[in-house]
Amino acid sequence: MAQVTLTVNNTPYQFTCSEGEQERLRELAQTIDQRVVQLAGALGQVGEAKLILMASIIMLDEVNESGGARLSQGDLVSHLGDLDSLAGEIEHIAGRLESA
């Protein structure tokens, strides 16, 4: 397994992935980061977890509207669980940063 650091909204996140997937994950995170920066510019820093969730919802909606790949209900539930877990982790990190 490989380690990769993904930065979104100037916050680094450590991920483990299969060897060779690092660059693709960086590209995907960069796309999310660009959207988060746009949202933060429009809305202000309303909380990192909320910005990332909003960016994810907007991007998923765009994929669905463009006729892109459709997720099955099981896949969607799985991804929402991943998003919920990530949002919890982000909130935990934000809390540690605020108290530092």
N, C-alpha and C positions, 0 to 999 in steps of 0.2 A: 504494500500500500504506500501511496505517496502522500506527502503533506503539501498543502497549498494555502497561501494567505490571500484572501479575497477582501478587498477594501470597498466599503459602501459608506457614503456620507462621512468620509475621512475616518472611518472606524475599521480596523483590521479584524478579520475573522479567520480563525484557523479551521481548515477542513481536511479531512482524509478522503482520498479518492483512489481509484485504480491508476496504476502507473500509465502515463501517457495522456490522462484526461486533464492535467493541470491547466494547460493553455486554454482549452475550451471553457473550463470553469471560470478562468480569469476573464475571458471575453464576455461570457454571460453576466458575470458580476459587474463588468464595466457598463454593459447595457442597462442594468438595473441602477447602477450608480448615476448614470446620466439622467435617468428619469427621476430619481430621488432628488438630485440637484435642481432639476426643473421645478419639481413640486415644492421644495424648500424655498426656492426663489419666489414662488407665487404665494405660498401659505406661511412661510416662516418655519422655524424649527419647532414643529408641533409635537415632536417626539420621534425618535428614530424608528421605533417599531411601527408607529402609525404611518410614517412616510414610506417605509419599505412595503408595508401591507397595501397602502394605496397604490404605489407603483406597480405592485404585482397584480392587483385587481385590474387596473387600467390596461396593463400589457396583456393579460389573459383575455380581457374583453376585446381588445384589438385583434388578437389571434382568432377568437371566435367569430367576430364580425367579418373578418377577411376570408372566412371559410377554411381556416387552417385546421390543423389536427384537432379533433374533438376528443375530450377525455371521457372515459367511461365514468359512471358514478363511483365505482370502486376506486379508480385512479384519482378522481377528484377528492374523495374523502381522505385518501392516503396523503395527497399533496396538502390538503388543508391541515391535516395533522402535523405535517412537516412544517408548514408555515406557523402554526400555533406554537410548536416547539421552538422554532427559531425566534418568534416574537418574544416568548418567555425568556429565552437566553439573552436577547437584546435588552430587554427590560432589566434583567439581572445585572448585566454589564453596565447599563446606564446608571443604575442605582449605586453600584460600586464606584463609578466615576464621580457621581454627585457627592458621595460621602468622603471622597479622597481629598 
